[in-house]
Amino acid sequence: MSPLYQRIAIVGAGVTGVLTAHALHRAGFRAIRLFDSASSFTAAAPSIQCGPLILPCHGSRLLHRLGLLALIPKTARNDIVKIRSTTTAGHTISSYDPVQLVRDAPHRPRDSSIPTIACHGRDLYIALTRALPKHHDGVEVKFQHTFKELKQNEGNESEKGEKGAMLACFDSIDGPVESGVDLLIADDGLHSPIRSRYLQQGGGEVRSLPGMYVRGVVAADSIAGGGGVSVPHSNELIEVFGAGLKFCYCFIDDGRHIGWLASVSSNYQDALQDPQTRPERMAKLFSSFPAPVPALLSSTLPFSIDTCPSEDLRPPSTFHSADGRVVLVGDAAHGCAQELWQNVALGMEDACMLSELLSKHAPPEAVRLYSQLRAPRIKYALQLTRSEAEQALRPSKMMASLRDMAMSMMPPKAQLDAIAQLLQYDALREAEQA
Ligand SMILES: Cc1cc2nc3c(=O)[nH]c(=O)nc-3n(C[C@H](O)[C@H](O)[C@H](O)COP(=O)(O)OP(=O)(O)OC[C@H]3O[C@@H](n4cnc5c(N)ncnc54)[C@H](O)[C@@H]3O)c2cc1C
């Protein structure tokens, strides 16, 4: 292992930061510090803790290989065997089994039978944080530490490192803190200040899409009308496409809760500003959608609903700073639109690939290889998710009918090949072969 990369600081304890700490520890690193400005894991990473999460199989395979998938008990997740898209009239646009798509790959990835899973994001995050190795095992977690800057150690040799070594500077409740580091891994979210400050080679600007996301979780036995909800198949994830509106739903555990995610074009945004009236307003907006969609919406409690703007990142041209001391992971590197549920799986790829490369290659070469391997993959994922989001947010009925017609006329193979490229990818094999 490279001596120059002994002390690693991860800024941001989001799901990718936590996974990176796991993956680095597994790769043999023992001086890992994880910093977050929040006061605890409960307050960190709001985007994963607020609602349902779909983790496509290229992410769940990596979790499995890190030995972490089993941390989410079977009762707290749902293995998705089919993803079906329909129009509001109930016509099927496409239907596929994610595991089958992976099995058909020319270079079938290892563990190809591991499924796409749905769970509550908080259940995954809590399981990962609880399993983090402890301080004496080489992983130290520091809350209420807000990253400020990197600077050189001007003092004499000390525990922070020799003169000229790099120091990461934080604001903490006890005042300024400096920590000697050899590599800074930034998982500080989509609007990453570290990206803007230390990577200046083009791309990496946040772009708005014309709409927003609304998501919620509802207890299956509380659905309006009583008698529970009828989801056609309990292991199906269903996506319904309307005009400027899209609705996805599935069970997120063993039948007790349903998670949903709606894409709403900006034409309808104003109606959803008041959190108290959101469930009824949403039910009204989606009233032409097939059952059980309106009932799911009107039965979701206002505090179980969360909204966020639809945004993504212009693909950055590189993922490391010119001196090789700073490297991006997670949403900071590739925050994408929520269509196709790519974000967390891409973050898992970052964590596994970076750890593997850092354990095998000398410092500047390791992060250079990371950027080189991640760039085409991230560019592809960003393009595909953006184009899916643009299609979902088309507000006119005519445009929506043309879209549905084009989607149903496209030969199934062509339609699924694009998704298969995302699902078949084996990040660890790529890193091992580099
Ligand atoms: C509505 C919605 C639905 C979604 N659905 C899915 C889905 O189904 N599947 C999927 O894969 N993804 C989904 N996502 C996206 C997914 O939740 C995020 O991509 C993922 O959680 C991002 O994790 P992260 O670790 O990269 O960053 P974040 O979770 O953003 O973590 C960043 C952390 O950095 C900390 N931080 C920031 N600045 C500093 C600083 N200066 N100093 C110290 N700490 C700092 C923050 O406190 C935070 O804890 C969804 C998101 C939304 C909003």
The ligand as a MOL file (V3000), in Angstrom:
LIG
                    3D

  0  0  0     0  0            999 V3000
M  V30 BEGIN CTAB
M  V30 COUNTS 53 58 0 0 0
M  V30 BEGIN ATOM
M  V30 1 C -36.6530 12.5640 -4.0950 0
M  V30 2 C -35.4010 11.7430 -4.1770 0
M  V30 3 C -35.4820 10.4020 -4.5320 0
M  V30 4 C -34.3220 9.6600 -4.6750 0
M  V30 5 N -34.4000 8.3390 -5.0170 0
M  V30 6 C -33.2670 7.6230 -5.2070 0
M  V30 7 C -33.3130 6.2470 -5.5710 0
M  V30 8 O -34.3900 5.6470 -5.6350 0
M  V30 9 N -32.1410 5.5870 -5.8200 0
M  V30 10 C -30.9330 6.2320 -5.7190 0
M  V30 11 O -29.9000 5.6170 -5.9870 0
M  V30 12 N -30.8550 7.5190 -5.3380 0
M  V30 13 C -31.9840 8.2260 -5.0650 0
M  V30 14 N -31.9110 9.5210 -4.6610 0
M  V30 15 C -30.5920 10.1480 -4.5630 0
M  V30 16 C -29.7890 9.7000 -3.3390 0
M  V30 17 O -30.5480 9.8070 -2.1690 0
M  V30 18 C -28.5550 10.5970 -3.2500 0
M  V30 19 O -27.9260 10.5940 -4.5000 0
M  V30 20 C -27.5670 10.0580 -2.2430 0
M  V30 21 O -28.1460 9.9310 -0.9820 0
M  V30 22 C -26.3650 11.0240 -2.2010 0
M  V30 23 O -25.4470 10.5540 -1.2830 0
M  V30 24 P -24.0380 11.2550 -1.1300 0
M  V30 25 O -23.3320 10.4950 -0.0810 0
M  V30 26 O -23.3640 11.3840 -2.4480 0
M  V30 27 O -24.3210 12.7690 -0.6890 0
M  V30 28 P -25.2370 13.4190 0.4590 0
M  V30 29 O -26.2460 12.4720 1.0150 0
M  V30 30 O -25.7080 14.7010 -0.1100 0
M  V30 31 O -24.2140 13.6800 1.6510 0
M  V30 32 C -23.4050 14.8030 1.7200 0
M  V30 33 C -22.9780 14.9810 3.1890 0
M  V30 34 O -21.9420 15.9700 3.1950 0
M  V30 35 C -22.1010 16.7940 4.3320 0
M  V30 36 N -21.4030 18.0530 4.0240 0
M  V30 37 C -21.6650 18.9250 3.0220 0
M  V30 38 N -20.7870 19.9470 3.0430 0
M  V30 39 C -19.9300 19.7000 4.0650 0
M  V30 40 C -18.7950 20.3810 4.6010 0
M  V30 41 N -18.3330 21.5380 4.0680 0
M  V30 42 N -18.1490 19.8590 5.6610 0
M  V30 43 C -18.5760 18.6840 6.2120 0
M  V30 44 N -19.6490 18.0060 5.7660 0
M  V30 45 C -20.3120 18.4890 4.7090 0
M  V30 46 C -23.6170 16.9080 4.5000 0
M  V30 47 O -23.9700 17.2230 5.8420 0
M  V30 48 C -24.1040 15.5120 4.0890 0
M  V30 49 O -24.2680 14.6450 5.2140 0
M  V30 50 C -33.0550 10.2680 -4.4460 0
M  V30 51 C -32.9830 11.6060 -4.0310 0
M  V30 52 C -34.1440 12.3250 -3.8850 0
M  V30 53 C -34.0410 13.7520 -3.3980 0
M  V30 END ATOM
M  V30 BEGIN BOND
M  V30 1 1 1 2
M  V30 2 1 2 3
M  V30 3 2 2 52
M  V30 4 2 3 4
M  V30 5 1 4 5
M  V30 6 1 4 50
M  V30 7 2 5 6
M  V30 8 1 6 7
M  V30 9 1 6 13
M  V30 10 2 7 8
M  V30 11 1 7 9
M  V30 12 1 9 10
M  V30 13 2 10 11
M  V30 14 1 10 12
M  V30 15 2 12 13
M  V30 16 1 13 14
M  V30 17 1 14 15
M  V30 18 1 14 50
M  V30 19 1 15 16
M  V30 20 1 16 17
M  V30 21 1 16 18
M  V30 22 1 18 19
M  V30 23 1 18 20
M  V30 24 1 20 21
M  V30 25 1 20 22
M  V30 26 1 22 23
M  V30 27 1 23 24
M  V30 28 2 24 25
M  V30 29 1 24 26
M  V30 30 1 24 27
M  V30 31 1 27 28
M  V30 32 2 28 29
M  V30 33 1 28 30
M  V30 34 1 28 31
M  V30 35 1 31 32
M  V30 36 1 32 33
M  V30 37 1 33 34
M  V30 38 1 33 48
M  V30 39 1 34 35
M  V30 40 1 35 36
M  V30 41 1 35 46
M  V30 42 1 36 37
M  V30 43 1 36 45
M  V30 44 2 37 38
M  V30 45 1 38 39
M  V30 46 1 39 40
M  V30 47 2 39 45
M  V30 48 1 40 41
M  V30 49 2 40 42
M  V30 50 1 42 43
M  V30 51 2 43 44
M  V30 52 1 44 45
M  V30 53 1 46 47
M  V30 54 1 46 48
M  V30 55 1 48 49
M  V30 56 2 50 51
M  V30 57 1 51 52
M  V30 58 1 52 53
M  V30 END BOND
M  V30 END CTAB
M  END
